[in-house]
């Protein structure tokens, strides 16, 4: 699995950011309590379409060549994925979704075109961590 934190897209398409920062609780035996630390791992950002067509240039793009699906969390537990906005009028089809999957498990989160067009997405607004103390 390869990681790439940045990607360049054809200039006729608009982009948006999907970001997140994660921590995890672990039990510290010396302190006899749970402590938070930055999570290690990756997130996967997957489009719901495999190809798109530029309506301005009639160029067909394979989404696998445009989307770097895996984003490794940095040393603070954060990632930043720049993705195409699925409602861009310069592409067909439009109005598709992205799904964010977490390498450590938990429910995936999907974002539609309207959500991405309205501004940057912070996955933490919807992510629900599992509490290991329960």
C-alpha positions as CSV (number, residue, x, y, z in Angstrom):
1,X,0.0,0.0,0.0
2,X,1.5,3.3,-1.1
3,X,0.9,6.6,0.6
4,X,0.9,10.0,-1.0
5,X,-0.1,13.1,0.9
6,X,-0.5,15.4,-2.2
7,X,-1.9,15.0,-5.6
8,X,-2.3,17.3,-8.6
9,X,-5.4,17.3,-10.6
10,X,-6.3,18.7,-14.1
11,X,-6.8,22.4,-13.7
12,X,-10.4,22.3,-15.1
13,X,-11.6,20.6,-12.0
14,X,-12.3,22.1,-8.6
15,X,-10.9,20.5,-5.4
16,X,-11.7,20.4,-1.7
17,X,-10.0,19.2,1.5
18,X,-11.0,16.3,3.7
19,X,-9.1,16.4,7.0
20,X,-9.1,14.7,10.3
21,X,-7.0,14.3,13.5
22,X,-7.3,11.3,15.7
23,X,-6.1,10.1,19.1
24,X,-6.4,6.9,21.0
25,X,-6.7,6.0,24.6
26,X,-4.3,3.5,26.1
27,X,-3.9,2.3,29.6
28,X,-0.7,3.5,31.2
29,X,0.3,1.1,34.0
30,X,2.8,3.5,35.6
31,X,0.1,6.2,35.9
32,X,-2.7,3.6,36.5
33,X,-5.0,5.6,34.2
34,X,-6.0,6.0,30.5
35,X,-3.9,8.4,28.5
36,X,-4.5,9.9,25.1
37,X,-1.9,9.8,22.3
38,X,-1.9,10.6,18.6
39,X,-3.3,7.6,16.6
40,X,-1.0,5.9,14.2
41,X,-2.4,4.4,11.0
42,X,-4.1,5.5,7.8
43,X,-7.4,6.5,6.3
44,X,-8.7,5.5,2.8
45,X,-10.6,8.0,0.7
46,X,-12.5,6.2,-2.1
47,X,-14.7,7.8,-4.8
48,X,-17.9,6.1,-5.8
49,X,-17.0,6.3,-9.6
50,X,-14.2,4.7,-11.5
51,X,-13.9,7.2,-14.4
52,X,-14.9,10.8,-15.1
53,X,-15.0,12.8,-18.3
54,X,-13.9,16.4,-18.6
55,X,-16.8,18.2,-20.4
56,X,-14.4,21.0,-21.4
57,X,-11.7,18.8,-23.0
58,X,-13.6,15.5,-23.5
59,X,-10.7,13.7,-21.8
60,X,-11.5,10.5,-19.9
61,X,-9.8,10.2,-16.5
62,X,-9.3,6.9,-14.6
63,X,-10.1,7.8,-11.0
64,X,-7.4,5.4,-9.8
65,X,-4.9,7.6,-11.5
66,X,-6.3,10.8,-9.9
67,X,-7.1,9.7,-6.4
68,X,-4.4,8.6,-3.9
69,X,-6.7,6.6,-1.7
70,X,-4.5,5.9,1.3
71,X,-3.4,8.8,3.6
72,X,-1.0,8.0,6.4
73,X,-1.6,9.8,9.6
74,X,1.3,12.1,10.6
75,X,3.0,12.2,14.0
76,X,0.0,14.3,15.4
77,X,-2.5,11.7,14.2
78,X,-3.7,14.0,11.3
79,X,-4.3,13.7,7.6
80,X,-5.2,16.1,4.8
81,X,-6.7,14.7,1.5
82,X,-7.3,17.0,-1.4
83,X,-10.1,15.5,-3.6
84,X,-12.1,16.5,-6.6
85,X,-15.5,18.1,-5.9
86,X,-18.0,15.7,-7.4
87,X,-20.5,18.4,-8.3
88,X,-18.1,20.3,-10.6
89,X,-19.9,21.2,-13.8
90,X,-16.8,20.5,-15.8
91,X,-17.1,16.7,-15.2
92,X,-19.5,13.9,-16.0
93,X,-20.8,12.1,-14.1
94,X,-21.2,14.6,-11.3
95,X,-23.0,14.3,-7.9
96,X,-21.1,11.2,-6.7
97,X,-19.7,10.5,-3.2
98,X,-16.5,9.8,-1.3
99,X,-16.2,7.2,1.5
100,X,-13.7,7.6,4.2
101,X,-12.6,4.3,5.8
102,X,-10.4,4.1,8.9
103,X,-7.4,1.6,9.0
104,X,-8.1,0.9,12.7
105,X,-11.8,-0.1,12.1
106,X,-15.0,1.7,13.0
107,X,-17.8,2.8,10.7
108,X,-17.0,4.4,7.4
109,X,-18.3,7.9,6.6
110,X,-19.6,9.0,3.2
111,X,-19.7,12.6,1.9
112,X,-21.8,13.7,-1.0
113,X,-21.2,16.4,-3.6
114,X,-23.2,19.1,-1.8
115,X,-21.2,18.6,1.4
116,X,-17.9,18.8,-0.4
117,X,-19.0,21.9,-2.4
118,X,-19.9,23.8,0.8
119,X,-16.4,23.9,2.2
120,X,-13.6,21.7,3.7
121,X,-14.7,18.6,5.4
122,X,-13.4,17.7,8.9
123,X,-14.0,14.0,9.5
124,X,-13.9,14.6,13.2
125,X,-17.3,16.3,13.0
126,X,-18.9,12.9,12.4
127,X,-16.3,10.4,13.6
128,X,-17.2,8.5,16.8
129,X,-14.2,6.9,18.5
130,X,-14.6,3.7,20.4
131,X,-14.0,4.2,24.2
132,X,-11.7,1.3,25.4
133,X,-12.8,2.0,29.0
134,X,-16.3,0.6,28.4
